[in-house]
Every structure is written in C-alpha cells, then in structure tokens.
C-alpha cells in the first residue's frame, strides 16, 4: 500500500532547476520536490508521496490526518502488528 503523508514546509529552495523544500513530519525532516504545487509557501502543509508534494491542505486537515495515522500506529502496536508486512 502506498501512502501520502502530510508535512509542514519549513524551507523552500531551488535545486537543479526544481522547486524543492524541507518538510517537517512531526520532528523528522525530509526533502521533497515541490514542482507539482508551485504556489506552496513556507508554513503551509502538503501531502508528500515518494518525495513529491502532490497537494496542499489546511493545517486542520493535516492535524486530523496525522491523528488518524497515529491511531492506526497505536492500534497496530496494541495488536502486536508493528513491523509486519501488509499491516496498515
């Protein structure tokens, strides 16, 4: 299963002619290409999928999604499914 995860843009820059950004995923920072949503700005949230920002979303939507992902993780841990292939 593929999953797009919301993150907050903390920095925007250009690399090799592409709009790139540093994205904060709750304390973990990764680089992502922002070319698909060129109007995005620092401080906004977007969905990142395989290193590409694919859509913007509001902070409220991002927080709701992150909460749901945390609940899934907590449930998997409670059921002893963490780290298993095919788990949610």
Backbone as a printed PyTorch tensor [residue, N CA C, xyz], in Angstrom:
tensor([[[  0.8500,  -1.1750,   0.0000],
         [  0.0000,   0.0000,   0.0000],
         [  0.8910,   1.2320,   0.0000]],

        [[  0.5570,   2.2070,  -0.8070],
         [  1.2720,   3.4850,  -0.8510],
         [  0.5010,   4.4970,  -0.0160]],

        [[  1.2370,   5.4080,   0.5830],
         [  0.6120,   6.3590,   1.4870],
         [  1.2340,   7.7310,   1.3090]],

        [[  0.3990,   8.7410,   1.1510],
         [  0.8610,  10.1200,   1.1590],
         [  0.7080,  10.6440,   2.5750]],

        [[  1.7250,  11.3340,   3.0710],
         [  1.7340,  11.7800,   4.4560],
         [  1.8190,  13.3040,   4.5040]],

        [[  1.0120,  13.9430,   5.3560],
         [  1.0820,  15.3980,   5.4550],
         [  2.3300,  15.8600,   6.2000]],

        [[  2.8940,  16.9470,   5.7130],
         [  4.0450,  17.5560,   6.3580],
         [  3.9940,  19.0580,   6.1910]],

        [[  4.7430,  19.7570,   7.0390],
         [  4.7810,  21.2220,   7.0200],
         [  6.0610,  21.6750,   6.3270]],

        [[  5.9100,  22.5850,   5.3870],
         [  7.0590,  23.1100,   4.6520],
         [  7.7950,  24.1070,   5.5450]],

        [[  9.0840,  23.8310,   5.7730],
         [  9.8870,  24.7050,   6.6360],
         [ 10.8990,  25.5280,   5.8570]],

        [[ 11.1760,  25.1150,   4.6350],
         [ 12.1570,  25.8210,   3.8120],
         [ 11.8660,  25.5230,   2.3460]],

        [[ 12.0580,  26.5190,   1.4860],
         [ 11.8920,  26.3420,   0.0360],
         [ 13.1600,  26.8400,  -0.6410]],

        [[ 13.6290,  26.0810,  -1.6290],
         [ 14.8330,  26.4450,  -2.3700],
         [ 14.7890,  25.7920,  -3.7410]],

        [[ 15.7360,  26.1350,  -4.5820],
         [ 15.8220,  25.5470,  -5.9210],
         [ 17.0510,  24.6500,  -5.9890]],

        [[ 16.8790,  23.4970,  -6.6130],
         [ 17.9890,  22.5620,  -6.8150],
         [ 17.8610,  21.9660,  -8.2030]],

        [[ 18.8900,  22.1140,  -8.9990],
         [ 18.8870,  21.5890, -10.3740],
         [ 17.6690,  22.0560, -11.1690]],

        [[ 17.2610,  23.2980, -10.9440],
         [ 16.1370,  23.8660, -11.6780],
         [ 14.7640,  23.4690, -11.1670]],

        [[ 14.6900,  22.7330, -10.0630],
         [ 13.4110,  22.3040,  -9.4970],
         [ 13.1440,  23.0040,  -8.1710]],

        [[ 11.8710,  23.3390,  -7.9300],
         [ 11.4730,  23.8940,  -6.6440],
         [ 11.4580,  22.7430,  -5.6370]],

        [[ 12.2570,  22.8880,  -4.5800],
         [ 12.3910,  21.8450,  -3.5700],
         [ 12.0700,  22.4360,  -2.2060]],

        [[ 11.8770,  21.5640,  -1.2310],
         [ 11.6030,  22.0440,   0.1100],
         [ 12.0230,  21.0630,   1.1750]],

        [[ 12.2030,  21.5900,   2.3720],
         [ 12.4060,  20.7810,   3.5670],
         [ 11.0360,  20.6430,   4.2050]],

        [[ 10.6460,  19.4100,   4.4900],
         [  9.3190,  19.1290,   5.0270],
         [  9.4570,  18.5100,   6.4070]],

        [[  8.7150,  19.0500,   7.3720],
         [  8.7290,  18.5400,   8.7410],
         [  7.5510,  17.6010,   8.9430]],

        [[  7.8800,  16.3610,   9.3040],
         [  6.8730,  15.3510,   9.6150],
         [  6.9100,  15.0950,  11.1180]],

        [[  6.4630,  16.0560,  11.8980],
         [  6.4330,  15.8870,  13.3440],
         [  7.7940,  15.6920,  13.9750]],

        [[  8.7760,  16.4500,  13.5240],
         [ 10.1150,  16.3660,  14.0860],
         [ 11.1240,  15.6840,  13.1880]],

        [[ 10.6650,  14.9660,  12.2040],
         [ 11.5480,  14.3290,  11.2220],
         [ 11.4850,  15.1690,   9.9530]],

        [[ 12.6390,  15.6340,   9.4790],
         [ 12.6770,  16.4940,   8.3010],
         [ 13.2110,  15.7230,   7.1020]],

        [[ 12.5200,  15.8690,   5.9750],
         [ 12.9180,  15.2460,   4.7220],
         [ 12.8230,  16.2660,   3.6060]],

        [[ 13.5030,  15.9850,   2.5190],
         [ 13.4640,  16.8320,   1.3350],
         [ 12.3800,  16.3070,   0.3940]],

        [[ 11.6970,  17.2380,  -0.2800],
         [ 10.6780,  16.8440,  -1.2540],
         [ 10.6660,  17.8370,  -2.4110]],

        [[ 10.2780,  17.3530,  -3.5650],
         [ 10.1180,  18.1940,  -4.7400],
         [  8.7560,  18.8880,  -4.6570]],

        [[  8.7560,  20.2050,  -4.8600],
         [  7.5260,  20.9960,  -4.7820],
         [  7.0150,  21.4350,  -6.1520]],

        [[  7.5900,  20.9030,  -7.2110],
         [  7.2620,  21.3430,  -8.5670],
         [  5.7920,  21.1530,  -8.9320]],

        [[  5.1300,  20.1530,  -8.3720],
         [  3.7250,  19.9000,  -8.7130],
         [  2.7660,  20.8980,  -8.0860]],

        [[  3.2080,  21.6050,  -7.0420],
         [  2.3780,  22.6370,  -6.4090],
         [  3.2260,  23.9000,  -6.2310]],

        [[  3.4960,  24.5860,  -7.3340],
         [  4.4380,  25.7140,  -7.3210],
         [  4.0140,  26.8990,  -6.4620]],

        [[  2.7410,  27.0160,  -6.1120],
         [  2.2790,  28.1620,  -5.3190],
         [  2.3710,  27.9320,  -3.8120]],

        [[  2.8930,  26.7850,  -3.3920],
         [  3.0050,  26.4710,  -1.9710],
         [  4.0600,  27.3650,  -1.3180]],

        [[  3.8450,  27.7010,  -0.0310],
         [  4.7370,  28.6090,   0.6890],
         [  5.1870,  27.9910,   2.0140]],

        [[  6.2830,  28.5310,   2.5450],
         [  6.7800,  28.0930,   3.8480],
         [  5.6640,  28.2520,   4.8780]],

        [[  5.5050,  27.2440,   5.7260],
         [  4.4710,  27.2660,   6.7630],
         [  3.2020,  26.5280,   6.3690]],

        [[  3.0480,  26.2420,   5.0750],
         [  1.8550,  25.5180,   4.6180],
         [  2.0830,  24.0100,   4.7340]],

        [[  0.9930,  23.2690,   4.7060],
         [  1.0330,  21.8180,   4.7640],
         [  0.7310,  21.2360,   3.3970]],

        [[  1.3410,  20.1110,   3.1040],
         [  1.0820,  19.4230,   1.8460],
         [  1.2120,  17.9190,   2.0620]],

        [[  0.6430,  17.1820,   1.1340],
         [  0.7580,  15.7260,   1.1420],
         [  2.0120,  15.3670,   0.3550]],

        [[  2.8780,  14.5670,   0.9670],
         [  4.1050,  14.1130,   0.3170],
         [  3.9600,  12.6270,   0.0110]],

        [[  4.2410,  12.2870,  -1.2340],
         [  4.1970,  10.8920,  -1.6750],
         [  5.4650,  10.6130,  -2.4720]],

        [[  6.2340,   9.6430,  -2.0400],
         [  7.5070,   9.2420,  -2.6520],
         [  8.3880,  10.4330,  -3.0280]],

        [[  8.4890,  11.4000,  -2.1200],
         [  9.3890,  12.5230,  -2.3250],
         [  8.8360,  13.6830,  -3.1200]],

        [[  7.5500,  13.6510,  -3.4420],
         [  6.9160,  14.7260,  -4.2000],
         [  5.7140,  15.2670,  -3.4390]],

        [[  5.6190,  16.5900,  -3.3570],
         [  4.4260,  17.2180,  -2.8040],
         [  3.3470,  17.1300,  -3.8790]],

        [[  2.2110,  16.5340,  -3.5350],
         [  1.1780,  16.3190,  -4.5560],
         [ -0.0820,  17.1540,  -4.3470]],

        [[ -0.2750,  17.7080,  -3.1460],
         [ -1.4210,  18.5900,  -2.9290],
         [ -1.2380,  19.3580,  -1.6310]],

        [[ -1.8430,  20.5540,  -1.5860],
         [ -1.8450,  21.3500,  -0.3590],
         [ -3.0580,  20.9490,   0.4660]],

        [[ -2.9530,  21.1870,   1.7710],
         [ -4.1000,  21.0060,   2.6340],
         [ -3.9780,  21.9740,   3.8040]],

        [[ -5.0890,  22.1950,   4.4680],
         [ -5.0920,  23.1280,   5.5990],
         [ -4.4010,  22.4890,   6.7960]],

        [[ -4.0220,  23.3220,   7.7480],
         [ -3.4130,  22.8010,   8.9680],
         [ -4.3850,  21.8590,   9.6920]],

        [[ -5.6700,  22.2120,   9.7100],
         [ -6.6670,  21.3670,  10.3730],
         [ -6.7470,  19.9920,   9.7020]],

        [[ -6.7520,  19.9620,   8.3660],
         [ -6.7810,  18.6910,   7.6470],
         [ -5.5190,  17.8810,   7.9260]],

        [[ -4.3830,  18.5590,   7.9580],
         [ -3.1170,  17.8720,   8.2310],
         [ -3.1320,  17.2610,   9.6250]],

        [[ -3.5780,  18.0190,  10.6230],
         [ -3.6040,  17.5240,  12.0010],
         [ -4.5600,  16.3440,  12.1510]],

        [[ -5.7040,  16.4210,  11.4820],
         [ -6.6680,  15.3190,  11.5340],
         [ -6.0680,  14.0510,  10.9190]],

        [[ -5.4180,  14.1980,   9.7810],
         [ -4.7960,  13.0490,   9.1140],
         [ -3.6800,  12.4610,   9.9680]],

        [[ -2.8350,  13.3210,  10.5330],
         [ -1.7500,  12.8320,  11.3860],
         [ -2.2880,  12.1140,  12.6180]],

        [[ -3.3820,  12.6120,  13.1770],
         [ -4.0080,  11.9480,  14.3300],
         [ -4.5160,  10.5570,  13.9420]],

        [[ -5.1440,  10.4530,  12.7760],
         [ -5.6350,   9.1520,  12.3160],
         [ -4.4830,   8.1770,  12.0720]],

        [[ -3.3920,   8.6610,  11.4870],
         [ -2.2300,   7.8030,  11.2730],
         [ -1.6480,   7.3390,  12.6020]],

        [[ -1.6410,   8.2200,  13.6090],
         [ -1.1500,   7.8360,  14.9330],
         [ -2.0430,   6.7680,  15.5580]],

        [[ -3.3530,   6.9100,  15.3840],
         [ -4.2860,   5.9140,  15.9180],
         [ -4.0720,   4.5520,  15.2620]],

        [[ -3.8050,   4.5460,  13.9610],
         [ -3.5270,   3.2870,  13.2590],
         [ -2.2480,   2.6630,  13.8120]],

        [[ -1.2290,   3.4890,  13.9970],
         [  0.0360,   3.0050,  14.5430],
         [ -0.1540,   2.4470,  15.9500]],

        [[ -0.9000,   3.1720,  16.7740],
         [ -1.1570,   2.7110,  18.1410],
         [ -1.9080,   1.3890,  18.1420]],

        [[ -2.8880,   1.2490,  17.2690],
         [ -3.6580,   0.0070,  17.1780],
         [ -2.7630,  -1.1460,  16.7380]],

        [[ -1.9290,  -0.8980,  15.7350],
         [ -1.0080,  -1.9440,  15.2800],
         [ -0.0860,  -2.3850,  16.4140]],

        [[  0.3980,  -1.4240,  17.1830],
         [  1.2740,  -1.7400,  18.3090],
         [  0.5280,  -2.5520,  19.3490]],

        [[ -0.6950,  -2.1300,  19.6480],
         [ -1.5160,  -2.8400,  20.6460],
         [ -1.7960,  -4.2760,  20.2190]],

        [[ -1.9950,  -4.4730,  18.9080],
         [ -2.2870,  -5.8060,  18.3780],
         [ -1.0270,  -6.6180,  18.0950]],

        [[  0.1470,  -5.9760,  18.2880],
         [  1.3920,  -6.6730,  18.0270],
         [  1.7140,  -6.8090,  16.5570]],

        [[  1.2140,  -5.8930,  15.7370],
         [  1.4060,  -5.9740,  14.2900],
         [  2.4950,  -5.0650,  13.7730]],

        [[  3.1250,  -4.2640,  14.6250],
         [  4.1290,  -3.3260,  14.1370],
         [  5.2650,  -4.0720,  13.4520]],

        [[  5.6680,  -3.5420,  12.2900],
         [  6.7720,  -4.1360,  11.5370],
         [  6.3860,  -5.2920,  10.6470]],

        [[  5.1480,  -5.7660,  10.7150],
         [  4.7380,  -6.8700,   9.8570],
         [  4.3890,  -6.3730,   8.4650]],

        [[  4.7860,  -7.1190,   7.4550],
         [  4.4270,  -6.7810,   6.0740],
         [  2.9140,  -6.8700,   5.9270]],

        [[  2.3610,  -5.8780,   5.2250],
         [  0.9320,  -5.9070,   4.9700],
         [  0.0960,  -5.2950,   6.0650]],

        [[  0.7140,  -4.8570,   7.1780],
         [ -0.0790,  -4.2220,   8.2110],
         [ -0.4120,  -2.8070,   7.7940]],

        [[ -1.4900,  -2.2460,   8.3610],
         [ -1.9680,  -0.9200,   7.9650],
         [ -1.0270,   0.1710,   8.3200]]])
